[in-house]
């Protein structure tokens, strides 16, 4: 019998069919949307108890309607591989840590709007608040001995305007006499982040807290992104190592010379461990046996993108070794093996990241720096003495095209160690692993190898119902014959016989590799899900391809880096599935600079542009930004120098605005002090007066980024609305 279907009963038949289909088959037709981005959950850095049997980590989730995110704690039992939720509370538990005996979990949680120290048992019971510190706590760390803890708190060292002029209580004026009057997204208010040390019993603070930098007008950890993870206890609990840039005002604005200081609990004195190095020294970690201190170190003052070396100090001799200089790849985090014989660190490499296992160097130290136990006098710096000696070999543990973070090593319980075991293999290596198309999950593997295990499944339920995008890596020749590693991301259900509108993604930084991190804003999966080809070139100036490639961009913003992008654009235009008549350039920060520069030099390649918080006028930018060292290094001087650095004459986008001829969306934020709002306003005014189709999206409550969930969704909707108008 034939079934005759009218339009009416056809709809009824389809509805009946869908009713009987499994839910996942219906949902499998969906693609990622801007709202769905905020349904995704992300795990945070794992931490192990003293027995190596339990892993504590957080899960961050977002309530878009409430416009807020929060973190709840999870407990992974390695003996059973079972994960148990520990908290489900209205606010976030953060800075979570194990007590030295594994009997307590300490964490920060808000009380009357201010973060205070709490503790609870590993099963989530006996939860209680332990502090009532005025103004709250910004971070903390428990001593391995259990006898002390440190916490971070802002202290006022400069009078308020009301203190100075008590009769003018309603005045809102502020007075500044030096630079660094504002930083990132905050104006200087006369307070400084300081480290306090206090005795403790059973994770309960006792006695008086002591400021380890009394009356010192500088911060620890380093602003604006510093956290308690950058301050570490020695295994004995007698020493606290903290970073600080002990300078202020104009001097601080033009310098990256931060140092590591060792505070002795008994003497109450701090000594400078890294005075001989003139660049950044950050992120210290002690080896488990206390024999070594490792950290990340840049050599040159004023250069924020120098090779990030892994420094290793013998705690007894004070000799320093740099482990990754021959790798010619910058490191970004570290973790010691439980037996203190191997240092693991992650490096940027070729558009993804790798984990390196580096055995301790032999007694013949390579690349040592002689230091003393005494703080040098003002301005005294010893030059490094590089000894030629054997460097121990390293092992590359990973080759997957992914991003690694949150490294953690955990010793196997004694019951799991066999007589035949290699001591270096008898531990877990945990990490968070992400790709540009999927957020991180908690994963781990044994040092000896074997199958990697995934211990979290935060987003499986969502991803199994999504039509997936995919990416590939290609090497594309630039104008000088060099290969530019380029990611090409394809839409779900990609059809090579079709042509697609294409986005050329311009990376920021300017020295920040396009890798496999999952972005909530510049999300390649979402871009592809909207039906676009995404092309993301690791142009000149991006790390992971050797230090020479990384720093070629300094003094040459509008030179080879722009040629790389133009040559990649011309190459992909010839691909049969790329619609060469529907291409847009998009980017933020230096990527926004790139968009502005391309707008005046693209010679018809692009039909549309989007610039977020981009640099438009290099001369005015120099006087508007806060970390002057960056512009001074990358422009090779100040705009009033004579002779005037050529960067200001040839590479500033505002000098090419007379050649702008394509629509441009400009996004800029009020609280962005890195690339201040005036840069976006200048570009918007110029485009409007040139008669260019222009739109501006402005956020009064965001900084260089867009962080608030509903602002982020609005950002995406305006982004895609603009592309629909100008490319579709």
Buried (B, 14 or more C-beta within 10 A) or exposed (E): EEEEEEEEEEEEEEEEEEEEEEEEEEBEEBBBBBEBBBBBBBBBBBBBBBBBBBBBBBBBBBEBEEBBBBBBBBBBEBEEEEBBEBBEBEBBBBBBBBBBEBBBBBBBBBBEEBBBBBBBEBEBEEBEEBBEBEEBBBBBBBBBBBBBBBBBBBBEBEEEBEEEEEEEEEEEEEEEEEBBBBBBBEEBEBBBBBBBBBBBEEBBBEEEBBEBBEEBBBBBBBBBEBEBBBBBBBBEBBBBBBBBBBBBBEBBBBBBBBBBBBBBBEEEEBBBBBBBBBBBBBBBBBBBEBBBBBBBBBBBBBBBBBBBBBBBBBBEEBBBBBBBBEBBBBBBBBBBBBBBBBBBBBBBBBBBBBBBBBBBBEEEBBBBBBBEEEBBEEEEEEEBEEBEBEBBEBEEBBEEBBBBBBBBBBBBEEEBBEEEEEEBBBBBBBBBBBBBBBBBBBBBBBBEEEEBEEBBEBBEEBBEBBEBBEBEBBEBEBEEEBEBBBBBBBBBEBEEEEBBBBBBBBBBBBBBBBBBBBEBBBBBBBBBBBBBBBBBBBBBBBBBBBBEBBBBBBBBBBBBBBBBBBBBBEBBBEBEBBBBEBBBBBBBBBBBBBBBBBBBBBEEBBBBBBBBBBBBBBBBBBEBBBBBBBBBBBBBBBBEEEEBBBBBEBBBBBBBBEEBBBBBBBBBBBBBBBBBBBBBBBBBBBBEEBEBBBBBBBBEEBBBBBBBBEBBBBBBEBBBEBBEEBBE
